[in-house]
Amino acid sequence: MSFEFNGKTIETDANGFLKNQEDWSKELAEHMARTDGIALTPKHWDIVDYLRDAYLNNGGEQPNTRHIVKAMSDKWGVSVGQKDVYELFPKDPSKQGGRIAGLPESRRKGGY
């Protein structure tokens, strides 16, 4: 699959994950989020940045929802629940968030 963005063809797999991670940019992330009906807020970006950092700087780690909840609780200084991160990324914070973050599709089962 592919789509056009800023005059460039962006290749994706059947589930919409980027085939070439170098195609990723914040502008592309915003475009991908909009196609999912999401307007990225600073909290969305906190999760996207966390997922990118974990993947790029920790040997390809792809945190699950439980780890996202803990990391965002620490970052935001409040108790964050699974419901809170699912409100931001309703199709699964680790998977939908990871797709918008330009990461490959996670092969683990479940999101929590």
Backbone hydrogen bonds in HBPLUS format (Angstrom, degrees):
<---DONOR---> <-ACCEPTOR-->    atom                        ^
c    i                          cat <-CA-CA->   ^        H-A-AA   ^      H-
h    n   atom  resd res      DA  || num        DHA   H-A  angle D-A-AA Bond
n    s   type  num  typ     dist DA aas  dist angle  dist       angle   num
A0012-THR N   A0001-MET O   2.88 MM  11  5.25 175.3  1.88 135.1 136.3     1
A0003-PHE N   A0010-ILE O   2.99 MM   7  5.34 144.9  2.12 137.1 147.9     2
A0010-ILE N   A0003-PHE O   2.74 MM   7  5.34 177.8  1.74 168.2 168.6     3
A0005-PHE N   A0008-LYS O   2.84 MM   3  5.31 159.1  1.88 151.5 158.6     4
A0008-LYS N   A0005-PHE O   2.98 MM   3  5.31 153.6  2.05 112.6 121.0     5
A0019-LYS N   A0011-GLU O   3.01 MM   8  5.66 166.0  2.03 138.4 135.8     6
A0013-ASP N   A0017-PHE O   2.83 MM   4  5.43 149.4  1.92 146.4 155.4     7
A0016-GLY N   A0013-ASP O   3.04 MM   3  5.33 167.5  2.05 117.2 119.1     8
A0023-ASP N   A0020-ASN O   2.97 MM   3  5.73 165.7  1.99 122.8 127.6     9
A0024-TRP N   A0021-GLN O   3.11 MM   3  5.62 160.4  2.15 113.3 119.0    10
A0029-ALA N   A0025-SER O   2.87 MM   4  6.18 157.8  1.92 151.7 158.2    11
A0030-GLU N   A0026-LYS O   2.95 MM   4  6.21 156.0  2.01 146.3 152.2    12
A0031-HIS N   A0027-GLU O   3.03 MM   4  6.29 153.2  2.10 142.3 149.7    13
A0032-MET N   A0028-LEU O   2.82 MM   4  6.10 163.4  1.85 156.7 160.7    14
A0033-ALA N   A0029-ALA O   2.87 MM   4  6.05 158.7  1.91 149.9 156.0    15
A0034-ARG N   A0030-GLU O   2.92 MM   4  6.11 159.2  1.97 145.7 151.5    16
A0035-THR N   A0031-HIS O   3.08 MM   4  6.41 151.7  2.16 148.3 155.2    17
A0036-ASP N   A0033-ALA O   2.85 MM   3  5.06 137.4  2.03 102.9 116.2    18
A0038-ILE N   A0033-ALA O   2.89 MM   5  4.98 166.2  1.91 133.9 132.9    19
A0037-GLY N   A0034-ARG O   2.86 MM   3  4.81 159.1  1.90 105.1 111.1    20
A0044-HIS N   A0041-THR O   3.04 MM   3  5.15 117.0  2.46 100.8 116.1    21
A0045-TRP N   A0041-THR O   3.00 MM   4  6.36 163.4  2.03 157.9 162.3    22
A0046-ASP N   A0042-PRO O   2.91 MM   4  6.17 143.2  2.05 140.7 150.7    23
A0047-ILE N   A0043-LYS O   3.23 MM   4  6.56 155.2  2.30 145.7 150.3    24
A0047-ILE N   A0044-HIS O   3.05 MM   3  5.31 117.6  2.46 100.7 115.0    25
A0048-VAL N   A0044-HIS O   2.90 MM   4  6.24 165.6  1.92 155.8 160.4    26
A0049-ASP N   A0045-TRP O   2.74 MM   4  5.79 168.4  1.76 151.3 155.1    27
A0050-TYR N   A0046-ASP O   2.95 MM   4  6.04 152.8  2.02 138.8 146.8    28
A0051-LEU N   A0047-ILE O   2.86 MM   4  6.10 165.4  1.89 156.8 160.1    29
A0052-ARG N   A0048-VAL O   2.91 MM   4  6.14 163.6  1.94 153.6 158.3    30
A0053-ASP N   A0049-ASP O   2.86 MM   4  5.97 162.2  1.90 148.1 153.6    31
A0054-ALA N   A0050-TYR O   2.92 MM   4  6.10 164.5  1.94 151.7 155.9    32
A0055-TYR N   A0051-LEU O   3.03 MM   4  6.18 161.0  2.07 147.1 152.2    33
A0056-LEU N   A0052-ARG O   2.80 MM   4  5.84 172.5  1.81 158.1 160.4    34
A0057-ASN N   A0053-ASP O   2.87 MM   4  5.48 153.1  1.94 143.1 149.8    35
A0058-ASN N   A0054-ALA O   3.10 MM   4  5.18 124.3  2.43 125.9 132.1    36
A0060-GLY N   A0055-TYR O   2.92 MM   5  4.11 142.3  2.06 143.7 140.5    37
A0061-GLU N   A0058-ASN O   3.31 MM   3  5.62 141.1  2.47 106.4 116.5    38
A0068-ILE N   A0064-ASN O   3.03 MM   4  6.35 152.8  2.11 150.6 159.3    39
A0065-THR N   A0111-GLY O   2.67 MM  46  5.39 145.9  1.79 148.4 158.6    40
A0069-VAL N   A0065-THR O   2.84 MM   4  6.08 163.5  1.87 158.4 161.7    41
A0070-LYS N   A0066-ARG O   3.11 MM   4  6.37 162.6  2.14 147.3 151.3    42
A0071-ALA N   A0067-HIS O   2.92 MM   4  6.08 166.5  1.94 149.1 153.2    43
A0072-MET N   A0068-ILE O   2.85 MM   4  6.01 162.1  1.88 156.1 160.8    44
A0073-SER N   A0069-VAL O   2.92 MM   4  6.05 149.2  2.01 145.4 154.2    45
A0074-ASP N   A0070-LYS O   3.06 MM   4  6.33 158.4  2.10 149.2 154.3    46
A0075-LYS N   A0071-ALA O   2.88 MM   4  6.12 160.7  1.92 146.0 152.0    47
A0076-TRP N   A0072-MET O   2.75 MM   4  5.67 169.2  1.77 148.6 152.3    48
A0077-GLY N   A0073-SER O   2.94 MM   4  5.61 127.4  2.22 133.1 144.3    49
A0084-ASP N   A0081-GLY O   3.00 MM   3  5.31 125.9  2.30 103.9 117.2    50
A0086-TYR N   A0082-GLN O   3.01 MM   4  6.25 152.1  2.09 152.9 161.7    51
A0087-GLU N   A0083-LYS O   2.95 MM   4  6.15 134.9  2.16 142.6 153.5    52
A0088-LEU N   A0085-VAL O   3.19 MM   3  5.13 130.0  2.46  91.7 104.4    53
A0089-PHE N   A0085-VAL O   2.99 MM   4  6.27 160.9  2.02 148.1 153.2    54
A0092-ASP N   A0089-PHE O   3.14 MM   3  5.74 144.3  2.27 131.0 130.3    55
A0096-GLN N   A0092-ASP O   2.73 MM   4  5.47 144.4  1.86 152.6 164.6    56
A0097-GLY N   A0093-PRO O   3.07 MM   4  4.93 127.7  2.35 106.2 121.1    57
A0098-GLY N   A0094-SER O   3.16 MM   4  5.54 138.9  2.34 107.9 118.9    58
A0099-ARG N   A0095-LYS O   2.89 MM   4  6.11 150.7  1.98 145.6 153.2    59
A0100-ILE N   A0096-GLN O   3.02 MM   4  6.27 165.8  2.04 152.7 155.6    60
A0101-ALA N   A0097-GLY O   2.85 MM   4  6.01 137.4  2.03 139.0 152.0    61
A0103-LEU N   A0098-GLY O   2.93 MM   5  5.32 163.8  1.96 164.2 159.0    62
A0102-GLY N   A0099-ARG O   3.04 MM   3  5.20 157.5  2.09 104.8 111.0    63
